Amino acid sequence: MQEHNLLSHKNVEYEVQDHAAWLTMSRPEALNALSKGMFRELEASLRSASKERGISSIVIKGEGRAFSAGLDVKEVSGFASRREAREFVYNLVEPFWKRFLGCEKPIISMVDGPAYGAGAEIALASDLVAASTGSTFAFSGGRVGALCCISAALGQFTMTGRKLVEMNLTGAPISAEEARSHGIVNYVEETTHLRERVDRILNEIRNVSPISNASFKRIHRGLFTTRALDLAHRELFRTITSADFEKGAAAFREKIHPKYYD
């Protein structure tokens, strides 16, 4: 399959190279923060890649110096009503995660830079992760009064030990090597060798039958329940409509630490 562009989007670049769909989060000026438009276009890109028979794998990466800074706090904190927040969660965030988690093609995250909040969750929920040595990972939603709800629902199926709990309750970042030791990352490479590692993974995947990989993913998907995901999105809505989120988002805009307990 020759290289070609399939979709023209504002926030996500989509192209196919050698039977792999490459999805590039393309808001470098905002560190690829996950806005309404980003969620919408990621879901559409995953839907397109899932339907195309000639695509063996999907790679997600970020443009610029970050993988993704996570939820677009400035946009979400600007919602005018609870109704707008509800529409964001249930019309954009939830459909994205349903598409992502239901995808039967292998998803690889190629992380080069910070992967925070929902950005770290995309890596966590991917089938394979290759990260550069300078990358960092944080389930940091709670630091702005929001929530890394997917990590709470699914993290125990990927991560080892109690690091999942610590990362959520503190929001503190860890290095790529630490992330590898705790099960978030498969491979850590120098930035100059990161693409080479991903290409090697893609080549290996092409040696496996697509129906075999799809069946494996169906079984693996059965480990976590719809009930857990429903609860995750209810709690996300609860947090982003809370007074804590208002306080956290204001502190985020002012680049200061929020004072939740004063």
C-alpha positions as CSV (number, residue, x, y, z in Angstrom):
1,M,0.0,0.0,0.0
2,Q,1.5,3.3,-1.0
3,E,1.6,6.3,1.3
4,H,-1.5,8.5,1.0
5,N,-3.6,10.8,3.0
6,L,-7.1,9.6,3.7
7,L,-8.6,12.3,5.8
8,S,-8.2,16.0,6.1
9,H,-8.8,17.2,9.6
10,K,-7.8,20.3,11.6
11,N,-6.7,18.6,14.8
12,V,-5.6,15.1,13.6
13,E,-3.5,14.2,10.6
14,Y,-4.2,10.8,9.1
15,E,-2.1,9.0,6.6
16,V,-1.4,5.4,5.6
17,Q,2.1,4.0,5.2
18,D,2.9,0.4,4.5
19,H,-0.4,-0.9,5.8
20,A,-0.3,1.2,9.0
21,A,-2.6,4.1,9.7
22,W,-0.7,7.0,11.4
23,L,-2.8,9.4,13.5
24,T,-0.9,12.5,14.5
25,M,-2.4,14.7,17.1
26,S,-1.7,18.1,15.6
27,R,-2.2,20.9,18.1
28,P,1.4,21.6,19.0
29,E,0.7,25.1,20.2
30,A,-1.5,23.6,22.9
31,L,0.8,20.5,23.5
32,N,-1.8,18.5,21.7
33,A,-4.4,19.0,24.4
34,L,-7.5,17.0,23.9
35,S,-10.2,19.5,22.8
36,K,-13.7,18.8,21.6
37,G,-12.4,18.8,18.0
38,M,-9.5,16.5,18.9
39,F,-11.8,13.9,20.5
40,R,-14.1,14.1,17.5
41,E,-11.4,13.7,14.9
42,L,-9.6,10.9,16.8
43,E,-12.8,8.9,16.9
44,A,-13.4,9.5,13.2
45,S,-9.9,8.5,12.3
46,L,-10.1,5.3,14.3
47,R,-13.4,4.5,12.7
48,S,-11.9,5.0,9.2
49,A,-8.8,2.9,10.0
50,S,-10.9,0.1,11.6
51,K,-13.0,-0.2,8.4
52,E,-10.1,-0.4,6.0
53,R,-9.2,-4.0,5.3
54,G,-5.7,-3.2,4.1
55,I,-4.6,-1.6,7.4
56,S,-2.9,-3.9,9.8
57,S,-2.1,-1.5,12.7
58,I,-2.8,2.0,14.0
59,V,0.0,4.3,15.3
60,I,-0.9,7.4,17.4
61,K,1.7,10.1,18.0
62,G,1.9,13.8,18.8
63,E,3.2,16.7,16.7
64,G,5.9,18.9,18.3
65,R,7.4,18.5,21.8
66,A,4.5,16.6,23.5
67,F,2.5,13.5,22.9
68,S,-0.5,15.1,24.6
69,A,-0.9,17.3,27.7
70,G,-4.3,15.7,28.3
71,L,-7.7,17.3,28.6
72,D,-8.0,20.9,27.2
73,V,-8.6,22.5,30.6
74,K,-9.1,26.0,29.2
75,E,-11.8,24.8,26.8
76,V,-13.6,22.5,29.3
77,S,-13.5,25.0,32.1
78,G,-15.2,27.5,29.7
79,F,-18.4,25.4,29.3
80,A,-21.4,27.6,30.0
81,S,-23.6,25.0,31.5
82,R,-23.8,21.5,32.9
83,R,-25.6,20.5,29.7
84,E,-22.6,21.5,27.7
85,A,-20.3,19.5,30.0
86,R,-22.7,16.5,29.7
87,E,-22.6,16.7,25.9
88,F,-18.8,16.8,26.0
89,V,-18.6,13.7,28.1
90,Y,-21.3,11.6,26.5
91,N,-21.2,12.8,22.9
92,L,-17.4,13.1,22.5
93,V,-15.3,11.6,25.2
94,E,-17.3,8.4,25.7
95,P,-17.7,7.7,21.9
96,F,-14.0,8.1,21.5
97,W,-13.1,5.6,24.2
98,K,-15.7,3.1,22.9
99,R,-14.2,3.3,19.5
100,F,-10.6,3.1,20.9
101,L,-11.3,0.2,23.2
102,G,-13.4,-1.6,20.7
103,C,-10.9,-1.3,17.9
104,E,-9.8,-4.8,16.7
105,K,-6.6,-3.6,15.0
106,P,-3.4,-3.3,17.2
107,I,-3.0,0.3,18.4
108,I,0.6,1.6,19.1
109,S,1.4,4.8,20.9
110,M,4.6,6.4,19.8
111,V,5.4,8.8,22.7
112,D,8.0,11.5,22.4
113,G,7.6,14.0,25.2
114,P,5.0,14.5,27.9
115,A,2.0,12.3,28.0
116,Y,-0.2,13.7,30.8
117,G,-3.8,13.2,31.9
118,A,-5.9,11.7,29.1
119,G,-2.8,11.7,26.9
120,A,-1.2,9.2,29.3
121,E,-4.5,7.2,29.3
122,I,-4.3,6.9,25.5
123,A,-0.8,5.3,25.9
124,L,-2.0,3.2,28.8
125,A,-5.0,1.8,26.8
126,S,-2.9,1.2,23.7
127,D,-1.8,-2.4,22.9
128,L,1.9,-1.4,22.6
129,V,3.8,1.7,23.6
130,A,7.3,2.9,22.4
131,A,8.6,6.0,24.2
132,S,11.6,8.2,23.9
133,T,14.0,8.4,26.8
134,G,12.9,12.0,27.6
135,S,9.2,11.2,27.7
136,T,7.2,11.5,31.0
137,F,3.9,10.1,32.0
138,A,1.4,11.4,34.6
139,F,-2.2,10.7,35.5
140,S,-2.6,14.3,36.4
141,G,-6.3,15.0,35.9
142,G,-6.8,15.3,39.7
143,R,-4.4,18.2,39.9
144,V,-6.9,20.4,38.1
145,G,-9.9,18.9,39.8
146,A,-10.7,16.6,36.9
147,L,-10.1,12.8,36.7
148,C,-8.1,10.2,34.8
149,C,-11.2,8.0,34.7
150,I,-10.0,5.5,32.1
151,S,-6.9,4.7,34.1
152,A,-9.1,4.0,37.2
153,A,-11.3,1.6,35.1
154,L,-8.6,-0.2,33.1
155,G,-5.2,0.4,34.6
156,Q,-5.1,-2.7,36.7
157,F,-5.2,-4.9,33.5
158,T,-2.0,-3.3,32.2
159,M,0.1,-1.9,35.1
160,T,1.8,-3.8,37.8
161,G,1.9,-3.1,41.5
162,R,0.4,-0.1,43.3
163,K,1.9,2.5,41.0
164,L,-1.5,3.1,39.3
165,V,-3.0,4.2,42.6
166,E,-0.1,6.4,43.5
167,M,0.0,8.1,40.1
168,N,-3.7,9.0,40.3
169,L,-3.7,10.1,44.0
170,T,-0.6,12.3,43.6
171,G,-0.7,13.2,39.9
172,A,3.1,13.1,40.0
173,P,4.9,12.3,36.7
174,I,7.3,9.4,36.1
175,S,10.0,8.9,33.5
176,A,9.8,6.6,30.5
177,E,12.0,4.0,32.2
178,E,9.8,4.0,35.3
179,A,6.8,3.7,33.0
180,R,8.3,0.7,31.4
181,S,9.0,-0.9,34.7
182,H,5.4,-0.5,35.8
183,G,3.8,-1.8,32.6
184,I,2.8,1.4,30.8
185,V,5.6,1.3,28.2
186,N,7.0,-1.6,26.2
187,Y,10.1,0.0,24.7
188,V,12.3,3.0,25.6
189,E,14.5,4.4,22.9
190,E,16.5,7.5,22.1
191,T,14.4,9.9,20.0
192,T,16.5,9.2,17.0
193,H,15.7,5.5,17.2
194,L,12.1,5.7,18.2
195,R,10.6,5.5,14.7
196,E,12.9,2.6,13.9
197,R,11.5,0.7,16.9
198,V,7.9,1.4,15.9
199,D,8.6,0.2,12.3
200,R,10.1,-3.0,13.7
201,I,6.9,-3.6,15.8
202,L,4.7,-2.9,12.7
203,N,6.8,-5.4,10.7
204,E,6.3,-8.1,13.3
205,I,2.5,-7.5,13.5
206,R,2.2,-8.0,9.8
207,N,3.5,-11.6,10.3
208,V,0.3,-12.3,12.3
209,S,-3.1,-13.0,10.9
210,P,-5.5,-10.1,11.2
211,I,-8.3,-12.4,12.4
212,S,-6.0,-13.8,15.1
213,N,-5.1,-10.3,16.4
214,A,-8.8,-9.3,16.3
215,S,-9.8,-12.4,18.2
216,F,-7.1,-11.8,20.8
217,K,-8.3,-8.2,21.3
218,R,-11.9,-9.3,21.6
219,I,-11.0,-11.7,24.4
220,H,-8.7,-9.1,26.1
221,R,-11.5,-6.5,25.9
222,G,-13.7,-8.9,27.8
223,L,-11.6,-8.4,30.9
224,F,-13.1,-5.0,31.6
225,T,-16.8,-4.3,31.9
226,T,-19.2,-1.8,30.4
227,R,-20.3,-1.1,34.0
228,A,-16.8,0.1,34.9
229,L,-16.6,2.4,31.8
230,D,-20.1,3.8,32.5
231,L,-19.0,4.6,36.1
232,A,-15.8,6.2,34.8
233,H,-17.7,8.6,32.6
234,R,-20.2,9.4,35.3
235,E,-17.4,10.3,37.6
236,L,-15.6,12.4,34.9
237,F,-18.8,14.4,34.5
238,R,-19.1,14.8,38.3
239,T,-15.5,16.2,38.5
240,I,-15.6,18.6,35.6
241,T,-18.8,20.2,36.9
242,S,-17.5,20.6,40.4
243,A,-16.3,23.6,42.4
244,D,-12.9,21.8,42.7
245,F,-12.5,21.8,38.9
246,E,-13.4,25.5,38.8
247,K,-10.7,26.2,41.4
248,G,-8.2,23.8,39.7
249,A,-8.8,25.3,36.2
250,A,-8.4,28.8,37.5
251,A,-5.0,27.9,39.1
252,F,-4.0,26.2,35.9
253,R,-4.7,29.3,33.9
254,E,-2.7,31.4,36.4
255,K,0.1,28.8,36.5
256,I,-0.1,28.4,40.3
257,H,-0.8,25.4,42.5
258,P,-4.5,25.1,43.5
259,K,-5.4,25.3,47.2
260,Y,-8.1,22.7,47.6
261,Y,-8.0,22.4,51.4
262,D,-7.9,26.0,52.4
